[in-house]
């Protein structure tokens, strides 16, 4: 028996609207459905889902962080910041071959944006 993949990330959020402004409007996740205090989002052209669940969040820098593969880390970081994310580490090339920025969403959850490094 083995894990076959990653299906969904569930993020607890204090309010759905600010979270949707970041994840849907700025980062480009596609809204699939709403049901009460949850909204299911989908990665465009992918299988990964992001479920936003309105309930008390318990964020922290030492918890689990999602790393999202994007086309342009710098542009997506700027869009995320305009949508309410806080930059914890600005875009920079990393020794493992990726360009990465580290953000926190409106509820304080850590989110990394990554792409292959240009050089």
C-alpha positions in Angstrom: 0.0 0.0 0.0 1.2 3.5 -0.9 -0.1 7.0 -1.0 -1.1 7.7 -4.6 -1.0 11.5 -4.5 -2.1 14.6 -2.8 -5.8 15.3 -3.3 -6.6 18.3 -1.2 -5.3 20.9 1.2 -7.7 22.2 3.8 -7.2 25.7 5.2 -9.1 27.0 8.2 -10.0 30.7 7.7 -11.6 33.2 9.9 -13.7 34.7 7.0 -14.2 33.3 3.5 -14.2 36.6 1.6 -10.6 37.7 2.4 -9.3 34.1 1.8 -11.1 34.0 -1.6 -9.7 37.3 -2.6 -6.2 35.8 -2.2 -6.6 32.2 -3.3 -9.2 32.6 -6.0 -8.8 36.2 -7.3 -5.0 36.7 -6.9 -3.6 33.1 -7.1 -6.0 31.8 -9.7 -7.6 28.9 -8.0 -11.0 28.1 -9.6 -14.1 28.0 -7.4 -15.8 24.6 -7.7 -18.6 24.9 -5.1 -19.8 26.4 -1.9 -21.6 24.6 0.9 -22.2 26.5 4.1 -18.9 27.4 5.7 -16.7 25.7 3.0 -15.6 26.7 -0.5 -13.8 24.1 -2.7 -11.2 25.5 -5.1 -9.3 23.7 -7.8 -5.9 24.2 -9.2 -6.4 25.2 -12.9 -5.3 22.3 -15.2 -4.6 20.1 -12.2 -6.2 17.7 -9.7 -5.2 19.4 -6.5 -8.1 20.9 -4.5 -7.9 23.6 -1.9 -10.8 23.6 0.6 -11.3 26.8 2.6 -13.2 26.1 5.8 -14.5 29.0 7.8 -13.6 28.1 11.4 -11.1 29.4 13.9 -7.7 29.2 12.3 -4.6 28.2 14.2 -1.8 29.5 12.0 1.9 29.3 12.7 5.3 29.5 11.0 6.2 26.0 12.4 3.2 24.2 10.9 2.6 22.7 7.5 3.2 25.1 4.5 1.9 24.6 1.0 4.3 25.3 -1.9 2.5 26.3 -5.0 4.1 26.0 -8.4 3.6 29.3 -10.4 4.8 30.7 -13.7 6.3 33.9 -12.3 7.1 34.0 -8.6 7.7 37.8 -8.6 4.5 38.7 -10.3 2.4 36.3 -8.3 4.0 37.5 -5.0 3.0 41.1 -5.9 -0.6 40.0 -6.7 -0.8 38.0 -3.5 0.4 41.0 -1.5 -2.2 43.3 -3.1 -4.8 40.7 -2.1 -3.8 40.7 1.5 -0.9 38.3 1.9 2.1 39.4 3.9 5.5 38.7 2.5 7.7 36.8 5.0 10.5 36.3 2.6 10.6 38.1 -0.8 11.3 36.2 -4.1 14.8 34.8 -4.2 16.7 32.0 -6.0 17.3 29.1 -3.7 20.2 26.6 -3.7 17.9 23.7 -4.6 17.1 25.3 -8.0 13.9 27.1 -7.4 12.9 30.7 -7.1 10.7 31.1 -4.0 8.8 33.6 -1.9 7.2 32.9 1.4 3.9 34.6 2.4 1.3 34.4 5.0 -2.3 34.5 4.0 -4.9 36.8 5.8 -5.2 34.2 8.6 -1.5 33.8 9.1 -1.0 30.4 7.3 2.4 30.0 5.5 2.3 29.7 1.8 5.3 29.4 -0.6 5.3 30.3 -4.2 7.9 28.5 -6.3 9.1 28.1 -9.9 12.3 26.7 -11.5 15.2 29.2 -11.0 16.1 31.1 -14.2 19.8 30.6 -13.9 
